[in-house]
Amino acid sequence: MEKRKDGFLIEKGAHEKDFIFGTRAVMEALHAQKDIDKILVNKELNNELIKELLSQAKQDRVPVVKVPEAKLNRITRKNHQGVVAHMSAIQYASIDNVITECFSKGVDPLILVLDRITDVRNFGAIARTAECAGVHAIIIPEKGAAQINSDAVKTSAGALNFLPVCRARNLHFMVKDLKKMGLNIVSCTEKTERKMYDADYTVPTAIIMGSEEDGISDDLMELSDEFVRIPMAGNIESLNVSVASGVLIYEIIRQRTK
């Protein structure tokens, strides 16, 4: 959290313009199909309007987090009525549309799946590299991912204004869908001896990169068709996830542009 000049706390990298305050204002944003990252709701509230909001959010697949009123009070001095929506700085894309467009153009899709990458600066750096290299889309989970706020867009050097970002309610099911659509699922992990150079990326491919803390989730590992690692020659055992993503992405581009 960061402290503003007035002493209130907001999420790191967020600004008050990134939020909508008040039950009806948030409802209007939902009806207008604004891109909302998540909605914070006072956990003590259970009136009919709140129930309507929760139902609409569920229908629109917008995550809702119930929190103590004190958390909302730390975000703003405004009359938030127990509801605060965190707006997305981008418009999310449909992975089905991205894949369909690739195939219709005769292009092999290259998709980057980010499993629990929560650091905004890492995410922004990954997005910048991905856009520069021609990755067709990034997939992130609805929960457990970096907030795509103004800081993320800034760190990406504006790449997030051009690179499609798709949000998955359940990353496991979305990766299964990618397999059904014919993509080869490749996990970048230290739990293999196979070097990244040994895989074939000239086919439709989805790369999974995991969190720096504990790597790729077991359920996503089980869905993977291949496992690769980035060879290390020094004393440090691993790279920062944004650097690792760039290294692997450009090996893929090297193979595809031979």
Secondary structure in CASP SS format (residue, H / E / C, confidence):
PFRMAT SS
TARGET T0000
AUTHOR 0000-0000-0000
METHOD secondary structure of the structure
MODEL  1
M C 1.00
E E 1.00
K E 1.00
R C 1.00
K C 1.00
D C 1.00
G C 1.00
F C 1.00
L E 1.00
I E 1.00
E C 1.00
K C 1.00
G C 1.00
A C 1.00
H C 1.00
E H 1.00
K H 1.00
D H 1.00
F E 1.00
I E 1.00
F E 1.00
G C 1.00
T H 1.00
R H 1.00
A H 1.00
V H 1.00
M H 1.00
E H 1.00
A H 1.00
L H 1.00
H H 1.00
A C 1.00
Q C 1.00
K C 1.00
D C 1.00
I E 1.00
D E 1.00
K E 1.00
I E 1.00
L E 1.00
V E 1.00
N E 1.00
K C 1.00
E C 1.00
L C 1.00
N C 1.00
N C 1.00
E H 1.00
L H 1.00
I H 1.00
K H 1.00
E H 1.00
L H 1.00
L H 1.00
S H 1.00
Q H 1.00
A H 1.00
K H 1.00
Q H 1.00
D C 1.00
R C 1.00
V C 1.00
P C 1.00
V E 1.00
V E 1.00
K E 1.00
V E 1.00
P C 1.00
E H 1.00
A H 1.00
K H 1.00
L H 1.00
N H 1.00
R H 1.00
I H 1.00
T C 1.00
R C 1.00
K C 1.00
N C 1.00
H C 1.00
Q C 1.00
G C 1.00
V E 1.00
V E 1.00
A E 1.00
H E 1.00
M E 1.00
S C 1.00
A C 1.00
I C 1.00
Q C 1.00
Y C 1.00
A C 1.00
S C 1.00
I H 1.00
D H 1.00
N H 1.00
V H 1.00
I H 1.00
T H 1.00
E H 1.00
C H 1.00
F H 1.00
S H 1.00
K C 1.00
G C 1.00
V C 1.00
D C 1.00
P C 1.00
L E 1.00
I E 1.00
L E 1.00
V E 1.00
L E 1.00
D E 1.00
R C 1.00
I C 1.00
T C 1.00
D C 1.00
V H 1.00
R H 1.00
N H 1.00
F H 1.00
G H 1.00
A H 1.00
I H 1.00
A H 1.00
R H 1.00
T H 1.00
A H 1.00
E H 1.00
C H 1.00
A H 1.00
G C 1.00
V C 1.00
H C 1.00
A E 1.00
I E 1.00
I E 1.00
I E 1.00
P E 1.00
E C 1.00
K C 1.00
G C 1.00
A C 1.00
A C 1.00
Q C 1.00
I C 1.00
N C 1.00
S H 1.00
D H 1.00
A H 1.00
V H 1.00
K H 1.00
T H 1.00
S C 1.00
A C 1.00
G C 1.00
A H 1.00
L H 1.00
N H 1.00
F C 1.00
L C 1.00
P C 1.00
V E 1.00
C E 1.00
R E 1.00
A E 1.00
R C 1.00
N C 1.00
L H 1.00
H H 1.00
F H 1.00
M H 1.00
V H 1.00
K H 1.00
D H 1.00
L H 1.00
K H 1.00
K H 1.00
M C 1.00
G C 1.00
L C 1.00
N E 1.00
I E 1.00
V E 1.00
S E 1.00
C E 1.00
T C 1.00
E C 1.00
K C 1.00
T C 1.00
E C 1.00
R C 1.00
K E 1.00
M H 1.00
Y H 1.00
D H 1.00
A C 1.00
D C 1.00
Y C 1.00
T C 1.00
V C 1.00
P C 1.00
T E 1.00
A E 1.00
I E 1.00
I E 1.00
M E 1.00
G E 1.00
S E 1.00
E C 1.00
E C 1.00
D C 1.00
G E 1.00
I C 1.00
S C 1.00
D H 1.00
D H 1.00
L H 1.00
M H 1.00
E H 1.00
L H 1.00
S C 1.00
D C 1.00
E E 1.00
F E 1.00
V E 1.00
R E 1.00
I C 1.00
P C 1.00
M C 1.00
A C 1.00
G C 1.00
N C 1.00
I C 1.00
E C 1.00
S C 1.00
L C 1.00
N C 1.00
V H 1.00
S H 1.00
V H 1.00
A H 1.00
S H 1.00
G H 1.00
V H 1.00
L H 1.00
I H 1.00
Y H 1.00
E H 1.00
I H 1.00
I H 1.00
R H 1.00
Q H 1.00
R H 1.00
T C 1.00
K C 1.00
END
